[in-house]
Amino acid sequence: MTTSGLSGGALERVVGHVRGVGDGVVSTLGPDGGPQAAYLTLAVTVRGELVFDAREGSRKVANLRRDPRVAVVVGGADGTTLQVEGVADVPVGVDRARCAEAYAEAFPRFAASLVDPGIVVVRVVVRWARWGDYRTSPPVVERLVGDAGGAG
């Protein structure tokens, strides 16, 4: 899988926001094309890839294996949000180890579960991202990566 288009300030914004918040909602596409969402703990690699763990038999893993397009919202409770669209996969080998390390660093209490063969590590490569601070008037909204055709 190729890396995200994040660089410079956009990469710093994504990494900082995900590390600061640590959870969000991941939406995948179900078998009928309908949305299915899950609230999860989220980590991020230094490359800006979002990472979470999931049961191999879960709906979200089945969905992303069929259609890897995902949407993620990180935050909201404090008045800031990071909205992401990307492509998800279940990395293997060196990529899995790197993503699992980022997840275990963020959530040491879940590190032991990553050796369970029934648990997979999921990586989301960011294709479109927008950060917003809605605590001010007018709000501050920054498109970090991707074209204007992304999420609304």
Secondary structure, 3 states (H helix, E strand, C coil): CCCCCCCHHHHHHHHHHHHHHCEEEEEEECCCCCEEEEEEECEECCCCCEEEEEECCCHHHHHHHHCCEEEEEEECCCCEEEEEEEEEECCCHHHHHHHHHHHHHHCHHHHHHHHCCCEEEEEEEEEEEEEEECCCCCCEEEEEECCCCCCC
